[in-house]
Amino acid sequence: MSNSGNITDSLIPQLKAWQSRPLDSVYPFVWLDAIHYKVKEEGRYVNKAVYTLLALNTEGRKELIGLYCSESEGANYWLSVLTDLHNRGVQDILIACVDGLKGFPEAIQAIFPNTEVQLCVIHQIRNSLRYVASRDQKAFMRDLKPVYKAVNKESAELALDELDRLWGNKYPAVIASWRDKWHLLSAYFKYPEAVRKPIYTTNAVEAVHRQFRKLTKTKGAFPNETSLLKLLYVGMLNASEKWTMPINNWGQTMMQLSIHFPGRLDAVMSL
């Protein structure tokens, strides 16, 4: 399966069946992320984003629930993606981790109004470092760590004040970005450690994107959307071969989720 040269059109029906397959009624965690490719459209090459929706299902296993291709992001686009999930049987998502995608928090409120949106801390750190001089990055990271690794929100806010005191004059835009997005970045502090850990320790989608890059790195551009999605589908199959086991301490995580989100996991927890 991993030899992209052997991919034929016989994969298209499989891809279409996978894209429309029924999904679980509830997912505890969903991560949304984008990876960009050049695709030919009406005779010219355009930049397209492929949105990867990776979930942790109620058994604690990773599951890719959607791949969506688009030129734009925004509330209307996200409404169509979330409506597709809803039409395929998803009734509830407990926590959605997103990379600051424009229009997403508003769209999810419309389809899954009880979902808690957590801005991806890993992405925020990575984006911050892009604006910090390389000679300062190590020291900046040392001072940033107490912010996102704090035991609670109050300690995190004190650490953010200290970060501001140390670096605010030199990198005001970076500190402002943390402050402006703080209400979404700090959402996970209200959860116990067993629930927090899946949110901030792994950028779960990154492993999937690594598989995608392995298969697509030799291709400069794609003749159409289907040829791109076909290849990414194979990457997804390769990545999912490793997803046979639940994540560590999943039973404890589910128990804590059931306390934090009362009633919303009753249908899937048989106690």
Secondary structure, DSSP 8 states (H G I E B T S, - for coil): ---GGG--TTHHHHHHHHHT----SEEEEEEEEEEEEEEEETTEEEEEEEEEEEEE-TTS-EEEEEEEEES--SHHHHHHHHHHHHHTT--EEEEEEES--TTHHHHHHHH-TT-EEEE-HHHHHHHHHTTS-HHHHHHHHHHHHHHHT-SSHHHHHHHHHHHHHHHTTT-HHHHHHHHHTHHHHTGGGGS-HHHHHHHHT--HHHHHHHHHHHHHTT-S-BSSHHHHHHHHHHHHHHHHTTTTS--TTHHHHHHHHHHHSTTTTTTT---
